[in-house]
Amino acid sequence: MDDGGIQEEPPTARFLAPTRSGGSRWVDGSEVDSSESAPWSLDDERSVGAASAGDASATVSVGTAAGAMSRASSGAFRRRLGKRPRRVDSLDVEAMDVRGAHGHSSKEISLLSTVAMAFQTLGVVYGDMGTSPLYVFSDVFSKVPIKSEVEILGALSLVMYTIALIPFAKYVFIVLKANDNGEGGTFALYSLICRYAKVSLLPNQQRVDEDISSFRLKLPTPELERALCVKDCLEKKPLFKNILLFLVLMGTSMVIGDGILTPSMSVMSAVSGLQGQVPGFNTDAVVMVSIVVLMLLFSVQRFGTGKVGFMFAPILALWFLNLGSIGIYNMIKYDISVVKAFNPVYIYLFFNMNGIKAWSALGGCVLCITGAEAMFADLGHFSVKSIQVAFTAVVFPCLLIAYMGQAAYLMKNPRAVERIFYDSVPEVLFWPVFVIATLAAMIASQAMISATFSCIKQAMALGCFPRIKIIHTSKRVMGQIYIPVMNWFLMVMCIIIVATFRSTNDIANAYGIAEVGVMMVSTALVTLVMLLIWQTNLFLVLCFPILFGAVEFVYLTAVLSKIREGGWLPLAFSSLFLCIMYTWNYGSVLKYQSEMRGKISLDFILDLGATLGTMRVPGIGLVYNELVQGIPSIFGQLLVTLPAMHSTIVFVCIKYVPVPYVPLEERFLFRRVGQKDYHMFRCVARYGYKDVRKEDHGFFEQLLVESLEKFMRREAQEIALEASTMEAERDDVSVVSDVPPSPAGAGDLHVPLLSDQRLVDDNRMFNTEGSAPLLPSSSMSAEEDPGLEYELAALREAMASGFTYLLAHGDVRARKESLFMKKFIINYFYAFLRRNCRAGTATLKVPHSNIMRVGMTYMV
């Protein structure tokens, strides 16, 4: 890995071997760095390097030098390694199962389940897009006055083809397929790209992460050379990595900015229907009622959407039914000729007759596709087919009919532009439609609020947002979360927007910029997915950004023209969150690199002896750090500061990998650090960016000890297997040595004899490759190993004495020779975020009496 990362070679087979120092070992047999003992490995079954174990930090490595061993010795080693049993990839904290035993492959969903799921998507995915008929035409015709039917048919044609091109063609048929194991959204695309190319700026990737079942990649064969070229460019040039991260953070920040405007726009559009219907209900009343509804909406967020979720789909289904029914009624009653808008010539006539005003009206037209990104962002809750069915069968036709019905009404009543939706509703249906519209607007707002919470959580998991409190509102559905800080921030901002703008048309001027920006980011990321992962034909790859990117760019220029009229607002919100996320990621990467430079070598620890140069007292010390390899510098500070050290030390690293979920049986990795009498271990807990960490400290401690005990037992079995295999190897060599010696002399005896045995060794190895190797009957069981029982007894005694969480109270400072901008960002902005973010132990609810903090200063 470049940029100061951890370089690891991907061997095809990995095995463990004990060293003289009682060396470290991963439970899955992955490689280790130079500060810890490395396992045996086999590189393409072609060559074996020399082993060196001269001191306590000795490693056993594998190279490609063909002359390092004789061919006979190489054959003997291959035969030995070929007899090893299959290594498990991780430690199952419940049943010690081998990865893959649970079968994580997705099952086929029945037709009935797909239809039921498609019905549910109406209440979650399509709320924002479904409420767009409330305000689209009123905003479009505020820029272009109606002088003839050309304006009406041209605007209708624009709306129809915009919906057909962006949500229908782009998202339904292309973008939804670029999902990350069923998860969608900007961060899902980024994690998908990170798995195929090492583009993450945080250098904590390990080759062993690729063994996670949801991580496995299947590269198609066509266009492979071009994909490898793209991968090479992304990995070797830091500029491309930073551009990719900037696009992802910009898209996420725009989703958050959209989450601020959507509740204001949707609620105020629904409430404004009372104007003209209720006497004396003026603009001030609209503002006050909208604020009350918004306060009510945000106040119930803490209860979670699960308690009212069953109501969402029926209400939105009834809303779409009303849209379609009223649209058909208006077309039949007023003017059926609006079907002429299917002819795109009216778009040309619309621009030809209105010029710059028509281009400005595109900013209102884009409102008809707000919420289209939710089709992809909310994919994790549903399936691709269910979202496709719901949009194709219900949403798309109902929206087209609704807009055609409003256009038919305008043909006869061109002055009813300001309240076109409610004026086109039959008088007898006004109050039922008003109630349903208000509920639909609240549901649409709820969808964007939940999407904002999900974006914040994913950004936190990938190290791009400060830690803040997250509350899980459902015991069954882990995706339902509530973030108090963001909830009250959104509420205050929405109230300020409603009280300041006081009109849906003014809010509409600010609405749409964030949505178009997110669409352009998704177009760029999906194009990269096509090149790198799908390896699509180059012509088709170019068609995607040229067609959709050009349309989205035209819309972007139109909405940017409204910056002075209020379009600056979403840009300001997006810029604020972009600065926060980029600064946090930048500081976190520099802090990690500083820890990598300051980690302690194993030689220093081994020179201190088993007592670590201090007194060892009963208890388990959990040293939290961010390093996946090596001994963190905080441990040196602890040795200097504390008068005694715990009898068992576990270096705990909480690590997020670029997959949505990590199965429980693949979550924990353990490695022994130093010799057995040191009682030091490393634990890496791997989480996906949508995994839930909701554990109290008691459960976590019990889980950790059980996992550690199983690791010790499995380690004892491996050592016994290694000893029995080496004994069998010596027996084979002794049988061969009974042959009369050659005149070369006793000193050169073993080389020719092993060379003569090469063919026999190779044949034995090939014969055993197809069968599963078994443990020799002479191997010692874990229960018969006195050393194991002693170590387990010491672990239980330490557990009975209690746990202590050893943490670093870190202060990150820029070096004196750094540039002024870097000093300002790190010493002030990043330091402010660190001081006000949530502590890591708060997630586990650790009592303060069990926490010890040591001051650390990281110079970056």
C-alpha positions in Angstrom: 0.0 0.0 0.0 1.2 3.5 -0.8 1.1 6.7 1.2 2.7 5.3 4.3 0.3 2.4 4.5 0.9 -1.1 5.7 2.3 -3.2 2.9 1.1 -6.7 2.8 1.5 -9.4 0.1 -1.5 -11.5 -0.7 -0.3 -15.1 -0.3 -2.5 -17.9 -1.6 -2.1 -20.0 1.5 -1.2 -19.0 5.1 -0.1 -21.2 7.9 1.2 -20.7 11.4 4.4 -22.0 13.0 5.7 -21.5 16.6 8.8 -19.4 17.0 11.4 -19.4 19.7 9.9 -16.3 21.2 6.4 -17.9 21.4 5.6 -15.7 18.5 2.3 -13.9 17.6 -0.3 -15.7 15.5 -3.6 -14.6 13.9 -6.4 -17.0 14.3 -6.9 -16.8 10.6 -3.2 -17.1 9.7 -2.8 -13.7 8.0 0.5 -11.9 7.6 2.0 -9.8 10.3 4.4 -6.9 10.2 8.1 -6.9 11.2 7.3 -6.0 14.8 5.4 -9.3 15.4 6.0 -12.9 14.5 4.9 -13.9 11.1 3.4 -17.3 10.1 4.4 -19.8 7.5 3.0 -19.0 4.1 3.1 -20.5 0.6 3.4 -18.2 -2.3 1.7 -19.8 -5.4 3.2 -23.1 -4.3 6.4 -22.3 -6.2 9.1 -21.2 -3.9 9.9 -21.1 -0.2 12.3 -18.7 1.4 14.8 -19.2 4.2 13.5 -18.9 7.8 15.3 -16.9 10.4 14.5 -17.1 14.1 17.6 -15.7 15.8 16.0 -13.4 18.4 12.7 -12.6 20.1 11.4 -10.7 17.1 12.4 -13.3 14.6 10.1 -13.9 11.6 9.5 -16.8 9.4 9.0 -15.4 5.9 8.5 -16.7 2.4 10.3 -15.3 -0.6 10.7 -16.0 -4.3 14.4 -16.8 -4.3 14.7 -20.2 -6.0 18.1 -21.0 -4.7 17.4 -20.4 -1.0 16.7 -24.1 -0.4 17.4 -27.2 -2.3 14.7 -28.7 -4.4 14.4 -31.6 -2.0 14.0 -29.4 1.0 11.4 -27.4 -1.0 9.5 -30.6 -1.7 9.6 -31.6 1.9 8.3 -28.3 3.0 5.5 -28.4 0.4 4.6 -31.8 1.6 4.4 -30.7 5.2 2.3 -27.6 4.4 0.0 -29.7 2.2 -0.9 -31.8 5.2 -2.2 -28.9 7.3 -5.9 -28.7 8.1 -8.0 -25.9 6.6 -7.6 -22.7 8.7 -10.6 -20.9 9.9 -10.8 -17.3 8.8 -12.1 -15.8 12.0 -13.3 -16.5 15.5 -17.0 -17.2 16.0 -17.8 -15.7 19.3 -20.8 -18.0 19.7 -20.0 -21.4 18.2 -16.5 -21.2 16.6 -17.9 -22.1 13.3 -15.9 -22.0 10.1 -16.7 -19.1 7.8 -19.2 -19.9 5.2 -21.1 -22.5 7.3 -24.0 -20.1 7.8 -24.5 -19.5 4.1 -24.7 -15.7 3.5 -25.8 -16.0 0.0 -29.0 -14.2 -0.8 -32.1 -16.2 -1.5 -34.6 -15.7 -4.3 -37.6 -13.6 -3.2 -41.0 -14.9 -4.2 -43.3 -12.9 -6.3 -45.7 -12.3 -3.5 -42.9 -11.1 -1.2 -41.7 -8.8 -4.0 -45.2 -7.3 -4.4 -45.6 -6.8 -0.6 -42.2 -5.2 -0.4 -43.1 -2.9 -3.4 -46.2 -1.8 -1.5 -44.0 -0.9 1.5 -41.6 1.2 -0.6 -44.4 3.6 -1.3 -44.3 4.8 2.3 -40.5 5.1 2.6 -38.9 5.7 -0.8 -41.4 7.8 -2.9 -42.8 10.3 -0.4 -40.7 13.2 -1.5 -41.2 12.6 -5.2 -44.9 11.8 -4.7 -45.6 15.2 -3.1 -43.9 17.2 -5.9 -47.2 17.9 -7.8 -48.0 20.2 -4.9 -45.6 22.8 -6.1 -43.9 22.0 -9.5 -46.2 23.9 -11.9 -46.7 26.9 -9.6 -42.9 27.4 -9.5 -42.4 26.8 -13.3 -45.1 29.3 -14.3 -43.8 31.9 -11.8 -40.9 32.2 -14.2 -42.8 31.8 -17.5 -46.2 33.4 -17.8 -48.9 31.4 -19.7 -49.6 33.2 -23.0 -50.8 30.2 -25.1 -51.1 26.4 -24.9 -47.4 26.1 -26.0 -46.2 27.1 -22.5 -48.5 24.6 -20.8 -47.7 21.7 -23.2 -44.0 22.6 -23.3 -43.8 22.6 -19.5 -45.8 19.4 -19.3 -43.5 17.7 -21.8 -40.4 18.9 -19.9 -41.8 17.4 -16.7 -42.8 14.1 -18.3 -39.4 13.5 -20.1 -37.4 14.6 -17.0 -39.2 11.9 -14.9 -38.7 9.4 -17.7 -35.1 10.1 -18.2 -33.7 10.6 -14.6 -35.6 8.4 -12.2 -36.9 5.9 -14.7 -34.1 5.3 -17.1 -31.1 6.2 -15.0 -32.0 5.0 -11.5 -34.4 2.2 -12.1 -32.5 0.4 -14.8 -28.8 1.4 -14.1 -27.9 2.9 -10.8 -29.9 0.4 -8.7 -27.7 -2.3 -10.1 -24.6 -0.6 -8.7 -25.5 -1.6 -5.1 -23.1 -2.8 -2.4 -24.5 -6.2 -1.3 -28.0 -4.7 -1.4 -27.0 -1.4 0.1 -27.3 1.9 -1.8 -26.2 5.5 -1.5 -23.1 7.6 -2.0 -21.1 5.9 0.7 -22.2 2.4 -0.5 -20.7 3.3 -4.0 -17.5 4.5 -2.3 -17.1 1.4 -0.2 -17.7 -0.7 -3.3 -14.9 1.1 -5.1 -12.7 0.8 -2.0 -12.9 -3.0 -2.1 -11.7 -3.2 -5.7 -9.1 -0.5 -5.4 -7.1 0.7 -2.4 -8.3 4.3 -2.5 -9.1 4.9 1.2 -6.9 7.5 2.8 -6.9 5.7 6.1 -4.1 3.1 5.9 -5.7 0.4 8.1 -6.6 -2.1 5.3 -5.6 -5.7 5.8 -5.5 -8.5 3.2 -7.5 -10.7 5.7 -10.5 -8.3 5.3 -11.0 -9.7 1.8 -11.9 -13.1 3.4 -15.1 -11.7 4.8 -18.0 -13.3 3.0 -19.6 -10.0 2.0 -16.2 -8.8 0.8 -15.5 -11.4 -1.8 -15.1 -10.1 -5.3 -15.9 -11.8 -8.6 -14.2 -9.9 -11.4 -15.6 -10.6 -14.9 -13.0 -11.3 -17.6 -13.8 -8.9 -20.5 -12.2 -5.5 -20.5 -10.0 -6.6 -17.6 -6.9 -4.7 -18.8 -8.7 -1.4 -18.9 -10.1 -2.0 -15.4 -6.6 -2.8 -14.0 -5.3 0.4 -15.6 -8.0 2.4 -13.9 -7.3 0.6 -10.6 -3.6 1.3 -10.9 -4.2 5.0 -11.5 -6.5 5.3 -8.5 -4.1 3.5 -6.2 -0.9 5.2 -7.2 -2.0 8.9 -7.5 -3.1 10.5 -4.2 -4.8 13.3 -6.2 -7.3 10.9 -7.5 -7.9 9.5 -4.1 -8.6 12.9 -2.7 -10.9 13.8 -5.6 -12.9 10.6 -5.1 -13.3 11.3 -1.4 -14.2 14.9 -2.1 -17.0 13.8 -4.5 -18.4 11.3 -1.9 -18.3 13.9 0.9 -19.9 16.5 -1.3 -22.7 14.2 -2.3 -23.3 13.2 1.3 -23.3 16.8 2.5 -25.8 17.8 -0.2 -28.1 15.0 1.0 -28.0 16.5 4.5 -28.6 20.0 3.0 -31.6 18.5 1.1 -32.9 17.1 4.4 -33.1 20.6 5.8 -35.2 22.0 2.9 -37.5 19.0 2.3 -39.5 19.3 5.5 -39.9 23.0 5.1 -41.0 22.8 1.5 -43.3 19.8 1.9 -45.1 20.9 5.0 -45.6 24.5 3.9 -46.9 23.4 0.5 -49.5 21.2 2.1 -50.6 23.8 4.7 -50.8 26.6 2.1 -53.8 24.9 0.6 -55.9 26.4 3.4 -55.3 29.9 1.9 -58.3 30.8 -0.1 -60.3 28.0 1.4 -60.5 29.2 5.0 -61.5 32.9 5.4 -58.8 35.0 7.1 -56.1 32.3 6.7 -53.3 34.5 5.5 -49.5 34.1 5.1 -48.8 34.6 8.8 -51.3 31.8 9.6 -49.6 29.5 7.1 -46.2 30.2 8.7 -47.5 29.6 12.3 -49.3 26.3 11.4 -46.2 25.1 9.4 -43.9 25.8 12.4 -46.3 23.9 14.7 -46.4 20.9 12.4 -42.6 20.9 12.0 -42.1 21.0 15.8 -44.6 18.1 16.2 -42.8 16.2 13.4 -39.3 16.5 14.9 -40.6 16.0 18.5 -41.8 12.5 17.7 -38.6 11.4 16.1 -37.3 10.0 19.3 -40.0 7.4 19.4 -38.8 6.0 16.1 -40.6 5.3 12.8 -41.2 1.7 13.7 -44.3 2.5 15.8 -46.1 4.3 12.9 -44.3 2.6 10.0 -47.3 0.4 9.2 -49.3 3.6 8.4 -46.9 5.0 5.9 -47.5 2.7 2.9 -51.4 2.8 3.0 -51.4 6.6 3.2 -49.0 7.0 0.3 -50.8 4.4 -1.7 -54.0 6.4 -1.1 -52.2 9.6 -2.1 -51.0 8.1 -5.4 -54.5 6.8 -6.0 -55.9 10.3 -5.5 -53.3 11.8 -7.8 -54.2 9.3 -10.6 -57.9 9.6 -10.1 -58.0 13.4 -10.0 -55.7 13.6 -13.0 -58.0 11.4 -15.1 -61.0 13.4 -13.9 -59.4 16.7 -15.0 -58.3 15.4 -18.4 -61.8 14.1 -19.2 -63.6 17.2 -17.9 -61.3 20.0 -19.2 -59.0 19.0 -22.1 -57.9 15.6 -23.2 -55.6 17.1 -25.8 -52.8 17.5 -23.3 -51.7 14.0 -24.4 -50.0 15.9 -27.3 -47.2 16.7 -24.7 -45.8 13.3 -25.4 -44.4 14.9 -28.6 -41.0 16.4 -27.5 -41.3 19.1 -30.2 -43.2 21.1 -27.6 -40.0 21.3 -25.6 -38.3 23.0 -28.5 -41.3 25.4 -29.0 -41.3 26.2 -25.3 -37.7 27.3 -25.4 -38.0 29.0 -28.7 -40.9 31.2 -27.6 -39.6 32.0 -24.1 -35.8 32.1 -24.4 -34.0 32.8 -21.2 -37.2 32.6 -19.2 -37.6 29.0 -20.3 -34.1 28.2 -19.1 -34.8 29.8 -15.8 -38.0 27.7 -15.5 -35.9 24.5 -15.5 -35.2 25.3 -11.9 -38.8 24.6 -11.2 -39.0 21.6 -13.5 -36.3 19.9 -11.6 -38.5 19.8 -8.5 -40.5 17.0 -10.1 -37.5 14.6 -9.5 -36.6 15.6 -5.9 -36.3 12.5 -3.9 -35.1 10.4 -6.9 -31.9 9.7 -5.0 -33.9 8.1 -2.2 -34.6 5.2 -4.6 -31.0 4.3 -4.3 -30.2 5.5 -0.8 -33.1 3.5 0.8 -32.2 0.3 -1.2 -30.9 -1.4 1.9 -34.4 -1.7 3.4 -35.9 -3.3 0.3 -34.8 -5.1 -2.9 -33.9 -3.9 -6.4 -36.9 -5.6 -7.9 -39.4 -4.2 -5.4 -38.3 -0.6 -6.0 -38.4 -1.2 -9.8 -41.9 -2.7 -9.6 -43.3 0.1 -7.4 -42.0 2.9 -9.6 -42.9 1.3 -12.9 -46.4 0.1 -11.9 -47.6 2.9 -9.5 -45.4 5.9 -9.1 -44.5 6.7 -12.7 -48.0 6.4 -14.2 -49.7 8.2 -11.3 -47.3 11.1 -11.5 -47.6 11.5 -15.3 -51.4 11.4 -15.0 -51.4 13.9 -12.1 -49.3 16.4 -14.1 -51.4 15.9 -17.2 -54.6 16.6 -15.2 -53.1 19.8 -13.8 -52.1 20.9 -17.4 -55.7 20.1 -18.6 -57.1 22.3 -15.8 -54.7 25.1 -16.8 -55.9 25.0 -20.4 -59.2 26.3 -19.2 -58.1 28.2 -16.1 -54.7 29.7 -16.8 -54.9 32.1 -13.9 -55.1 29.4 -11.3 -51.3 28.9 -11.3 -50.5 29.8 -7.8 -52.8 27.2 -6.2 -52.9 24.8 -9.2 -53.0 21.6 -7.1 -55.8 22.4 -4.7 -57.8 24.4 -7.3 -57.8 21.4 -9.6 -59.3 19.2 -6.9 -63.1 18.8 -7.0 -64.7 20.9 -4.3 -66.3 17.9 -2.6 -62.9 16.2 -2.2 -61.0 19.2 -0.9 -60.8 18.3 2.8 -60.1 14.6 2.4 -57.4 15.4 -0.1 -56.0 18.2 2.2 -55.7 15.7 5.1 -54.0 13.1 2.9 -51.7 15.7 1.4 -50.6 17.0 4.8 -49.9 13.4 6.0 -48.0 12.6 2.8 -45.9 15.8 3.2 -45.0 14.7 6.8 -44.1 11.2 5.5 -42.0 12.7 2.8 -40.2 14.8 5.4 -39.8 11.8 7.6 -38.1 9.9 4.8 -35.5 12.7 4.3 -34.9 13.0 8.0 -34.2 9.3 8.3 -32.0 9.5 5.2 -30.0 12.3 7.0 -29.6 10.1 10.1 -28.4 7.2 7.9 -25.8 9.4 6.1 -24.4 10.6 9.4 -24.1 7.1 10.7 -22.3 5.8 7.6 -20.0 8.8 7.6 -19.1 8.1 11.2 -18.4 4.5 10.4 -16.0 5.4 7.6 -14.2 7.9 9.7 -15.6 11.0 8.0 -17.7 12.5 10.8 -17.2 13.2 14.5 -18.7 10.7 17.0 -22.1 11.8 18.2 -24.8 10.0 20.1 -26.9 7.5 18.1 -30.1 5.9 19.6 -31.5 2.8 18.1 -35.3 3.1 18.2 -36.2 -0.5 17.2 -35.0 -3.8 18.7 -35.9 -5.7 15.4 -34.9 -3.2 12.7 -31.4 -2.1 13.3 -31.5 0.5 10.5 -34.0 2.7 12.4 -31.9 5.2 14.4 -32.3 8.6 16.0 -29.6 11.2 16.4 -30.7 13.8 18.9 -28.1 16.5 17.9 -29.0 16.3 14.2 -32.7 16.1 14.9 -32.8 19.4 16.9 -30.4 21.0 14.5 -32.7 20.2 11.6 -35.8 21.4 13.5 -34.2 24.8 14.3 -33.0 25.2 10.7 -36.4 24.3 9.2 -38.2 26.8 11.6 -35.8 29.5 10.6 -36.3 28.8 6.9 -40.1 28.9 7.1 -40.1 32.0 9.2 -37.7 33.8 6.9 -38.9 32.8 3.4 -42.6 32.7 4.3 -43.5 31.4 0.8 -43.3 28.1 -1.0 -42.0 29.8 -4.2 -39.2 31.4 -2.3 -38.2 28.1 -0.7 -38.5 26.5 -4.1 -35.7 28.8 -5.3 -33.4 27.3 -2.7 -34.8 23.8 -3.4 -33.3 21.5 -6.0 -29.6 22.6 -6.0 -28.6 19.9 -3.5 -30.7 17.2 -5.4 -29.0 17.9 -8.7 -25.6 18.0 -7.1 -26.2 14.5 -5.6 -27.3 13.2 -8.9 -24.2 14.4 -10.6 -22.0 12.8 -7.9 -23.9 9.5 -8.4 -23.4 9.7 -12.2 -19.6 10.1 -11.7 -19.3 7.3 -9.2 -21.5 4.9 -11.2 -19.3 5.7 -14.3 -16.3 4.7 -12.2 -18.1 1.5 -11.2 -18.7 0.7 -14.8 -15.0 1.1 -15.7 -13.5 -0.6 -12.6 -16.0 -3.3 -11.6 -18.6 -4.0 -14.3 -15.9 -3.5 -17.0 -18.6 -2.4 -19.5 -17.9 -1.7 -23.1 -16.2 1.6 -23.4 -18.8 3.0 -25.8 -21.6 2.3 -23.3 -19.5 3.7 -20.5 -19.1 7.0 -22.3 -22.8 7.2 -23.2 -23.9 7.1 -19.6 -22.1 10.3 -18.4 -22.6 12.1 -21.7 -26.4 11.5 -21.7 -27.3 11.8 -18.1 -24.4 14.1 -17.1 -25.3 16.6 -19.8 -29.0 16.7 -18.7 -28.1 17.1 -15.1 -25.5 19.8 -15.9 -28.1 21.8 -17.8 -30.4 21.6 -14.7 -27.6 22.5 -12.5 -26.9 25.7 -14.4 -30.6 26.6 -14.2 -30.8 26.1 -10.4 -27.5 27.9 -9.9 -29.0 31.0 -11.5 -31.3 31.2 -8.4 -28.4 31.6 -5.9 -29.3 35.2 -5.2 -33.0 34.3 -4.7 -32.2 31.8 -2.0 -30.2 29.1 -3.7 -27.2 30.0 -1.5 -28.9 28.4 1.5 -28.4 24.7 0.6 -24.9 25.5 -0.7 -24.1 27.1 2.7 -25.4 24.1 4.6 -23.6 21.6 2.3 -20.4 23.6 2.6 -20.6 23.5 6.4 -21.0 19.8 6.6 -18.4 19.2 3.8 -15.8 21.2 5.9 -16.7 19.2 9.0 -16.4 15.8 7.3 -13.3 16.6 5.3 -11.5 18.1 8.3 -12.4 15.1 10.5 -11.2 12.6 7.9 -8.0 14.7 7.3 -7.2 14.9 11.0 -8.0 11.2 11.6 -5.6 10.1 8.8 -2.8 12.3 10.1 -3.3 11.0 13.6 -3.3 7.3 12.4 -0.1 7.9 10.5 1.5 9.5 13.6 0.6 6.4 15.6 2.1 4.2 13.0 5.4 6.1 13.2 5.4 6.0 17.0 4.5 2.4 17.6 6.7 0.3 19.9 8.8 -2.6 18.6 8.4 -6.0 20.1 12.1 -6.2 20.9 11.7 -3.5 23.5 8.8 -5.3 25.1 10.6 -8.6 25.2 13.7 -7.0 26.7 11.6 -5.9 29.6 10.7 -9.5 30.5 7.4 -11.1 31.4 6.9 -8.5 34.2 7.1 -5.7 31.6 9.6 -3.9 33.9 6.9 -3.3 36.5 4.5 -5.3 38.8 1.8 -7.4 37.3 -1.5 -7.4 39.3 -4.6 -9.5 38.6 -7.0 -8.0 36.2 -7.6 -7.5 32.4 -6.4 -4.2 30.9 -8.1 -3.3 27.6 -5.8 -0.9 25.7 -8.0 0.9 23.1 -6.1 2.1 20.0 -6.6 2.5 16.3 -3.7 0.4 15.1 -4.4 -2.9 13.4 -0.8 -4.0 13.7 2.0 -3.2 16.1 2.1 -2.0 19.7 0.7 1.5 20.2 2.7 4.3 21.8 0.1 4.7 24.5 1.4 1.4 26.0 4.8 2.9 26.6 3.1 5.8 28.3 1.1 3.4 30.5 4.3 1.5 31.5 5.9 4.8 32.5 2.9 6.3 34.3 1.2 3.4 36.1 2.9 1.8 39.1 1.7 -1.7 38.1 0.3 -3.4 35.0 -2.6 -5.9 34.6 -1.8 -9.6 34.4 -3.6 -9.8 31.0 -3.3 -7.1 28.4 -5.5 -7.0 25.3 -4.9 -4.4 22.6 -8.4 -3.6 21.3 -8.9 -2.0 17.8 -12.4 -1.2 16.6 -12.1 -1.2 12.8 -14.7 -0.5 10.1 -14.3 -2.2 6.8 -15.9 -1.2 3.5 -18.8 -3.6 3.6 -22.3 -3.0 4.8 -22.3 -5.8 7.4 -19.7 -8.2 8.9 -21.2 -11.5 10.0 -20.8 -12.2 13.7 -18.8 -15.3 13.1 -16.3 -13.3 11.0 -16.0 -10.2 13.3 -13.2 -10.9 15.7 -9.5 -11.5 15.0 -7.0 -12.5 17.7 -3.2 -12.6 17.8 -0.8 -13.4 20.6 1.8 -10.7 21.2 5.1 -11.9 22.7 5.6 -15.2 24.5 2.9 -17.0 26.4 4.1 -15.9 29.9 3.6 -12.2 28.8 -0.2 -12.8 28.6 -0.6 -10.1 25.9 -3.0 -10.3 23.0 -4.3 -8.2 20.1 -8.0 -8.1 19.2 -9.4 -6.5 16.0 -13.2 -6.1 16.0 -14.4 -5.5 12.5 -17.7 -3.8 11.7 -19.4 -2.8 8.5 -20.6 0.7 7.9 -24.2 -0.3 8.7 -23.4 -2.6 11.6 -24.8 -1.7 15.0 -22.6 -1.3 18.0 -25.1 -1.3 20.8 -23.5 -3.2 23.7 -23.1 -2.5 27.4 -19.6 -3.0 28.8 -20.6 -6.2 30.7 -21.8 -8.0 27.5 -18.7 -6.8 25.6 -16.3 -8.1 28.4 -18.0 -11.5 28.5 -17.9 -11.8 24.8 -14.2 -10.8 24.7 -13.2 -13.4 27.3 -15.2 -16.2 25.7 -13.6 -15.4 22.3 -10.1 -15.3 23.9 -10.6 -18.7 25.5 -11.6 -20.2 22.2 -8.6 -18.6 20.5 -6.3 -20.2 23.1 -7.8 -23.6 22.7 -7.5 -23.4 18.9 -4.0 -22.2 19.2 -3.1 -25.2 21.4 -4.5 -27.5 18.8 -2.4 -25.9 16.1 0.8 -26.2 18.1 0.0 -29.8 18.8 -0.6 -30.4 15.1 2.6 -28.6 14.2 4.6 -30.7 16.7 3.1 -34.0 15.4 3.7 -33.0 11.8 7.4 -32.1 12.5 7.8 -35.4 14.3 6.4 -37.3 11.3 8.7 -35.3 9.1 11.7 -36.4 11.2 10.6 -40.1 11.0 10.4 -39.8 7.2 13.9 -38.4 7.0 15.3 -41.1 9.4 13.9 -43.8 7.1 15.6 -42.3 4.1 18.9 -42.0 6.0 19.2 -45.8 6.4 20.5 -45.9 2.8 24.3 -46.4 2.7 26.1 -43.0 2.7 27.7 -41.8 -0.4 31.4 -41.0 -0.7 30.7 -37.3 -0.4 31.0 -37.6 3.4 28.7 -37.3 6.3 28.6 -33.5 6.2 27.0 -33.5 2.8 24.8 -36.6 3.3 21.4 -35.0 3.7 21.4 -32.9 0.5 21.6 -35.7 -2.1 19.3 -38.0 -0.1 16.6 -35.4 0.1 17.1 -34.6 -3.6 16.5 -38.2 -4.5 13.3 -38.2 -2.4 11.9 -35.2 -4.2 9.6 -37.1 -6.6 8.2 -39.2 -3.8 7.5 -36.1 -1.7 5.8 -34.3 -4.7 3.6 -37.4 -5.4 2.6 -37.6 -1.8 1.7 -33.9 -1.7 -0.4 -34.1 -4.9 -2.2 -37.2 -3.6 -3.2 -35.4 -0.4 -4.3 -32.1 -2.0 -7.8 -33.3 -2.9 -8.7 -34.8 0.5 -9.3 -33.0 3.7 -6.3 -33.5 6.1 -7.0 -35.0 9.5 -5.5 -34.4 12.9 -2.9 -37.1 13.8 -3.9 -39.4 16.6 -0.8 -38.5 18.5 -1.7 -34.8 18.7 -2.4 -33.6 22.2 -5.9 -32.3 22.9 -6.5 -28.9 24.5 -7.7 -30.5 27.7 -4.5 -32.5 28.1 -2.2 -29.5 27.7 -1.2 -28.3 31.2 0.2 -25.0 29.8 -3.2 -24.3 28.3 -5.1 -25.1 31.5 -2.7 -22.8 33.4 -3.2 -20.0 31.0 -7.0 -20.4 31.1 -7.0 -20.4 34.8 -4.9 -17.2 34.9 -7.4 -15.6 32.4 -10.4 -16.5 34.6 -8.6 -15.1 37.7 -7.9 -11.9 35.8 -11.5 -11.7 34.8 -12.7 -12.1 38.3 -10.5 -9.2 39.4 -12.2 -6.9 36.9 -11.6 -4.9 33.7 -9.9 -1.6 33.2 -10.2 0.5 30.0 -6.9 2.1 29.3 -7.4 5.1 26.9 -5.4 7.8 25.4 -6.6 11.4 26.0 -5.0 12.5 22.8 -4.1 16.0 21.7 -3.4 16.4 18.0 -1.1 19.2 17.1 0.5 20.3 13.8 4.3 20.4 13.6 6.0 23.7 14.0 7.3 23.6 10.4 3.8 23.0 9.0 2.0 25.5 6.8 -0.3 28.1 8.4 -3.4 26.5 6.8 -2.6 23.1 8.2 -1.9 24.6 11.7 -5.2 26.4 11.6 -7.2 23.3 10.5 -5.5 20.9 13.0 -4.9 23.1 16.0 -8.2 24.8 16.0 -10.9 23.3 13.8 -10.1 19.6 14.2 -9.2 20.2 17.9 -12.6 21.8 18.5 -14.3 18.8 16.9 -12.3 16.3 19.0 -13.1 18.2 22.2 -16.8 18.2 21.5 -17.4 14.8 20.0 -18.6 11.7 21.9 -15.9 9.6 23.6 -15.5 6.1 22.3 -16.3 4.4 25.6 -19.6 6.1 25.7 -20.9 3.5 23.2 -20.3 0.7 25.7 -21.5 2.7 28.7 -18.3 2.1 30.7 -18.4 3.3 34.3 -16.0 6.1 35.0 -14.4 4.1 37.8 -13.2 1.5 35.2 -11.5 4.1 32.9 -7.9 5.3 33.1 -6.8 8.0 30.7 -3.2 8.8 29.8 -2.3 12.1 28.1 -0.8 11.8 24.6 0.2 14.5 22.2 0.3 13.5 18.5 2.5 15.7 16.3 1.2 15.5 12.7 
